[in-house]
Amino acid sequence: MTQARRVVVIGGGIGGLTAAAALHLSGGWHVTVLERARSLEPVGAAISLAPNSLRALDVVGLGDEIRGLAAWAGDGGLRTPSGRWLSRSSAEAAAERFGGPLVLLHRATLVERLAALLPPDTVRTDTAATLADSGDSGRPARVTTADGDLEADLVVGADGVRSAVRRALFPGHPGPVYSGFTTWRVVIPVPGAAFASHETWGRGRIWGTHPLKDGRVYAYAAAVTPAGGRAPDDEKAELLRRFGDWHDPIPAVLAAARPEDVLRHDVHHLAEPLPAYHHGRVALVGDAAHAMPPTLGQGGNQAIEDAIVLAHHCDDLPAYTAARLPRTTAIARQAVRVARLNLMTGRVGTVVRDTAMAALSKAGPALFLRSFDGIADWRPPLGAPPARAKPRAGDAVCSEQTPAGNR
């Protein structure tokens, strides 16, 4: 029996755990996940999963379970701060257009489901890791931890927008830049609130309110502001100042939130694409490879796609780069364009924007749905290794058993 090869995943977020699960379930890999935080509980709130990432999750056997958590039923769309609808859509229209639903769930729920696919002791928390050697076709990669070095046939860099793995592979890359706006997020119960799922665009500000399956409400906001800013009192008070006079149910959400419920983070993205998503025996996934603004809701979705495609091309990393870099670069650029549109600050430009969106929506599918064309209809590569309940150590993962380095 062939000895299982070793993969070390640096980062226990959604992209890293999906990659770990896909490689483990396809067989042939001994997987170790190294997470710097003391637990896998993610920093953040909810995540929107579109049909593209749900199809990717089908590969690891989670797609239908996650689809069952869909909470969006009925009308939704885009509004102005006064409450006027600019664009309307529905869950049924989205499912018909893209062949599946849009699912909103708490990030912790997805992380929990992904981690459950892995054997006990696969994930090592409170473990900082450094890529010491990216390896090549003649030698393994090497990762350094406080407990000693780990050699690996494949290293997956899933360590986020500030990725140290990316810096080690591409030291000349300028890294992330400030996207020009900050975000706030809350996930809370809002007793008695009844509303249609919506996003609201103002001048240099946006707000979104969406129901979750468990009865809580996920709300997010964004505003154009200098980097590094913080409220002089607390972030709930800041939201009240910026959004307190917007339409219902926004005041009810703000009334139900406590200051400690509100998360605030500046947004950064990679304005300059990387030359590749691999080097030697190391591959990058998710924000480490292509951090983008959240305006399309595709950051986590693209990380999940990355993970499944990487498992498919684990023995041909140049093929992984070829499959992922053009697509994610195009989506990241589209997310930047959308951010410029929905966070427009000029009064006249905002009026023109809103008028145009209302007219476009009357002429065809809602702008919300059209923005996902070419994104949500993605499907995993043919032959992507399906999940198996009991993978065997000697099973082949990919179609070729060749070194995972550069060619």
C-alpha positions in Angstrom: 0.0 0.0 0.0 1.3 3.4 -1.0 2.0 5.7 1.9 -0.2 8.7 2.1 1.3 12.0 1.1 1.3 14.9 3.5 -0.4 18.3 3.0 -0.1 21.1 5.5 -2.8 23.8 5.4 -1.8 27.1 6.9 -5.1 28.8 8.0 -8.3 27.2 9.4 -10.8 29.5 7.7 -13.4 28.5 5.1 -10.9 28.1 2.2 -8.4 26.2 4.3 -10.9 23.8 5.8 -12.6 23.2 2.4 -9.2 22.4 0.9 -8.4 20.1 3.8 -11.7 18.3 3.5 -11.5 17.9 -0.2 -8.0 16.4 -0.1 -8.8 14.2 2.9 -12.1 12.9 1.5 -10.6 12.1 -1.9 -8.0 9.8 -0.3 -4.2 9.6 -0.5 -3.4 12.6 1.7 -2.5 12.9 5.4 -3.9 16.4 6.2 -2.7 18.8 9.0 -4.4 22.2 9.4 -2.4 24.8 11.4 -4.5 27.7 12.8 -3.0 30.6 14.6 -6.2 31.4 16.7 -7.1 29.6 19.8 -10.2 28.1 18.2 -11.9 27.7 14.8 -14.6 30.1 15.7 -14.4 32.6 12.9 -14.1 36.4 13.3 -17.1 37.7 11.4 -20.8 37.3 11.0 -22.7 35.7 8.1 -21.7 34.5 4.7 -23.7 34.4 1.5 -23.2 31.2 -0.5 -24.2 31.4 -4.2 -25.0 28.4 -6.4 -21.3 28.3 -7.6 -19.9 27.6 -4.1 -22.8 25.3 -3.2 -21.9 23.1 -6.2 -18.3 23.1 -5.0 -19.5 22.0 -1.6 -21.4 19.1 -3.3 -18.0 17.7 -4.0 -17.3 17.2 -0.3 -20.9 16.1 0.4 -22.1 19.3 2.1 -24.1 21.0 -0.6 -27.5 19.8 0.2 -27.1 20.2 3.9 -26.1 23.8 3.4 -28.9 24.4 1.0 -31.3 23.3 3.7 -30.2 26.3 5.7 -31.6 28.8 3.2 -33.8 31.4 4.8 -34.5 33.8 2.0 -38.1 33.2 0.9 -40.1 35.8 -1.1 -39.3 39.2 -2.4 -36.1 41.2 -1.8 -34.0 43.7 -3.7 -32.4 47.1 -3.7 -33.8 50.2 -1.8 -33.1 53.9 -1.2 -32.6 55.2 2.4 -36.3 56.4 2.3 -37.4 52.9 1.6 -38.2 53.2 -2.1 -37.6 50.0 -4.1 -35.1 50.4 -7.0 -35.0 46.8 -7.9 -37.0 43.7 -6.9 -36.1 40.0 -7.1 -37.0 36.7 -5.4 -35.4 33.5 -4.3 -37.3 31.7 -7.1 -35.9 34.0 -9.8 -32.4 33.4 -8.5 -32.8 29.7 -8.4 -34.3 29.7 -12.0 -31.5 31.9 -13.4 -28.6 30.0 -11.8 -29.9 26.5 -11.1 -29.9 26.8 -7.3 -30.6 29.0 -4.3 -28.7 31.7 -2.6 -28.0 30.7 1.0 -27.2 33.0 3.9 -25.8 31.4 7.1 -23.5 32.2 10.0 -19.8 31.6 9.2 -19.4 29.5 12.4 -22.0 27.1 11.0 -20.1 26.5 7.8 -16.8 26.2 9.7 -18.3 23.7 12.0 -19.7 21.5 9.2 -16.3 21.6 7.3 -14.3 20.7 10.4 -16.6 17.8 11.1 -15.4 16.2 7.8 -11.9 15.9 9.1 -10.4 13.2 11.4 -9.8 14.1 15.0 -6.5 16.0 15.7 -6.3 17.2 12.1 -6.7 20.8 13.2 -4.0 22.3 15.5 -5.2 25.6 16.9 -3.1 28.1 18.7 -0.3 27.2 16.3 1.5 29.9 14.4 3.2 28.6 11.2 5.9 29.9 8.9 6.7 28.7 5.4 10.4 28.0 5.6 10.9 26.4 2.2 8.4 26.2 -0.7 10.1 23.0 -2.0 10.3 21.9 -5.6 10.0 18.7 -7.6 13.1 17.2 -5.9 12.4 18.2 -2.3 9.4 18.7 0.0 8.2 22.0 1.3 8.9 22.8 4.9 6.7 24.6 7.5 8.1 25.8 10.8 6.1 25.8 14.1 6.9 26.2 17.7 6.6 22.4 18.0 9.0 21.7 15.2 9.2 21.6 11.5 6.8 19.8 9.2 7.7 18.5 5.7 4.9 18.4 3.1 4.3 17.3 -0.4 1.9 20.2 -0.6 1.3 23.3 1.4 -1.9 25.3 1.1 -1.6 29.0 2.1 -5.0 29.9 3.4 -3.9 32.6 5.8 -6.0 35.5 4.6 -5.6 39.0 3.2 -2.4 39.6 5.3 -1.0 36.3 4.2 2.6 35.6 5.3 2.7 32.7 2.9 2.0 35.0 0.0 4.7 37.3 1.1 7.2 34.4 1.3 6.3 33.3 -2.2 6.1 36.7 -3.9 8.1 39.1 -1.8 8.0 41.8 -4.5 4.2 42.0 -4.6 2.9 45.2 -3.0 0.3 43.4 -1.0 -3.2 44.6 0.0 -4.4 48.2 -0.3 -7.2 49.9 1.5 -10.5 49.7 -0.5 -11.7 53.1 0.7 -14.4 52.0 3.0 -15.1 50.3 6.3 -17.8 47.8 7.3 -19.9 47.0 10.3 -21.7 43.6 10.9 -24.2 42.3 13.4 -26.0 39.0 13.9 -28.7 39.4 16.5 -32.4 38.5 17.3 -34.8 41.3 16.4 -38.1 40.4 18.0 -41.1 41.3 15.9 -39.2 42.4 12.9 -40.8 41.5 9.6 -39.1 42.6 6.4 -38.1 41.6 2.9 -34.4 40.9 2.4 -32.8 44.0 1.0 -29.7 46.1 0.4 -30.0 49.9 0.6 -27.7 52.3 -1.2 -27.2 55.9 0.0 -24.5 58.5 -0.7 -21.2 56.8 0.3 -23.1 54.4 2.5 -24.9 51.0 2.2 -26.9 48.9 4.5 -28.2 45.3 4.2 -30.7 43.4 6.3 -31.3 39.7 5.8 -33.1 36.9 7.8 -31.2 33.8 8.9 -32.7 30.3 9.2 -32.3 30.3 13.0 -34.5 33.4 13.3 -31.8 35.9 13.8 -31.1 38.8 11.6 -27.9 39.5 9.7 -27.2 43.2 9.1 -24.2 44.8 7.5 -23.2 48.4 6.7 -20.4 50.1 4.9 -19.3 53.7 4.5 -16.6 55.7 2.8 -14.2 56.8 5.5 -10.4 57.1 6.1 -8.6 53.9 7.0 -8.1 53.1 10.7 -11.1 55.2 12.0 -13.0 54.3 15.1 -16.1 55.8 16.8 -15.4 58.2 19.6 -17.9 56.4 21.8 -18.9 52.9 20.4 -19.7 51.5 17.0 -23.5 51.1 17.7 -23.6 54.9 18.3 -21.7 55.4 15.0 -24.2 53.3 13.1 -27.1 55.3 14.7 -25.4 58.5 13.5 -25.0 57.2 10.0 -28.1 55.1 9.5 -30.5 55.8 12.3 -33.0 57.7 10.1 -33.1 55.2 7.2 -36.1 53.1 6.5 -37.6 50.2 8.5 -36.4 47.7 9.7 -33.0 49.5 10.1 -34.0 51.5 13.3 -35.4 48.3 14.8 -32.1 46.4 14.1 -30.1 49.2 15.7 -32.4 49.4 18.7 -31.9 45.6 19.3 -28.1 45.7 18.9 -25.8 46.1 21.8 -22.4 47.9 21.3 -20.6 44.7 21.8 -22.6 43.0 19.0 -21.2 45.3 16.4 -18.0 44.3 14.5 -16.1 46.9 12.5 -13.4 46.2 10.0 -11.7 48.2 7.3 -11.8 46.6 3.8 -8.6 45.7 1.9 -8.1 44.0 -1.4 -5.3 43.0 -3.8 -5.3 45.7 -6.4 -2.4 44.1 -8.3 -3.1 40.4 -9.2 -0.4 37.9 -8.3 1.7 36.4 -11.1 0.6 32.9 -10.0 -1.3 31.2 -7.3 1.5 28.7 -6.7 5.2 28.3 -6.3 7.1 25.1 -5.8 4.9 22.8 -3.7 2.8 25.7 -2.3 -0.6 26.9 -3.5 -2.6 29.9 -2.3 -6.4 29.9 -1.8 -9.0 32.5 -0.9 -8.0 36.0 0.4 -4.3 35.0 0.4 -4.6 34.7 -3.4 -7.1 37.3 -4.4 -8.6 39.3 -1.6 -11.5 41.4 -3.0 -14.1 43.9 -1.6 -17.3 42.1 -0.3 -19.6 44.0 -2.7 -20.4 40.9 -4.7 -20.4 38.6 -1.7 -17.9 36.3 -3.5 -14.8 36.3 -1.2 -15.8 33.1 0.6 -17.4 31.6 -2.5 -14.2 31.9 -4.5 -12.2 30.5 -1.6 -14.5 27.4 -1.7 -14.1 27.1 -5.5 -10.3 27.5 -5.1 -10.2 24.6 -2.6 -12.1 22.2 -4.8 -10.1 23.1 -8.0 -6.9 22.7 -6.0 -7.9 19.2 -4.9 -8.6 18.4 -8.6 -5.2 19.8 -9.7 -3.2 18.9 -6.7 -0.5 17.2 -8.8 -0.3 20.0 -11.4 -0.2 23.3 -9.6 0.4 25.3 -12.8 -3.0 23.9 -14.0 -4.5 25.2 -10.7 -3.2 28.7 -11.4 -4.4 28.5 -15.0 -7.9 27.5 -13.9 -8.2 30.1 -11.1 -6.2 33.2 -11.7 -8.2 34.6 -14.7 -11.6 33.9 -13.1 -10.8 35.3 -9.7 -9.0 38.3 -11.1 -12.0 39.2 -13.2 -14.4 38.8 -10.3 -12.1 40.9 -8.0 -12.1 43.7 -10.5 -15.9 43.5 -10.9 -16.2 43.8 -7.1 -14.0 46.9 -7.1 -16.2 48.4 -9.8 -19.4 47.6 -7.9 -17.9 49.2 -4.8 -17.3 52.4 -6.7 -21.0 52.3 -7.9 -22.8 51.5 -4.7 -20.6 53.8 -2.5 -20.7 56.8 -4.8 -20.6 60.0 -2.8 -21.7 62.7 -5.2 -25.3 63.9 -4.9 -25.9 64.2 -8.7 -24.2 61.0 -9.5 -26.2 59.1 -6.8 -29.5 60.4 -8.3 -28.4 59.3 -11.8 -27.3 55.9 -10.5 -30.6 55.3 -8.7 -32.6 56.4 -11.7 -30.6 54.2 -14.1 -30.9 51.1 -11.8 -34.6 51.5 -11.5 -35.0 51.8 -15.3 -32.7 48.8 -16.0 -34.6 46.6 -13.5 -37.9 47.4 -15.2 -36.4 46.4 -18.6 -35.0 43.0 -17.5 -33.9 40.9 -14.5 -33.0 42.7 -11.4 -29.5 44.2 -11.3 -28.8 42.0 -8.2 -29.2 38.9 -10.4 -27.5 40.3 -13.4 -24.4 41.0 -11.4 -24.0 37.2 -10.8 -24.1 36.3 -14.5 -20.9 34.4 -15.3 -20.2 33.9 -11.5 -23.1 31.9 -10.0 -23.4 29.5 -12.9 -19.8 28.1 -12.3 -19.5 24.3 -11.9 -16.7 22.2 -10.5 -14.3 20.7 -13.0 -15.3 17.4 -14.5 -13.7 14.6 -12.6 -13.3 16.6 -9.4 -12.8 13.9 -6.7 -16.1 13.2 -5.0 -16.3 12.7 -1.3 -16.1 9.2 0.0 -17.1 8.1 3.5 -14.0 6.0 4.2 -11.0 7.1 2.1 -8.1 4.7 2.0 -4.5 5.8 2.6 -3.3 4.4 -0.7 -6.0 5.8 -3.0 -4.9 8.2 -5.7 -6.2 11.7 -5.4 -5.6 13.1 -8.8 -5.4 11.8 -12.3 -1.6 12.0 -12.3 0.8 11.0 -9.6 3.6 13.5 -10.3 5.3 16.1 -8.1 3.3 19.1 -7.1 6.0 21.6 -8.0 6.5 24.0 -10.8 6.9 22.6 -14.3 
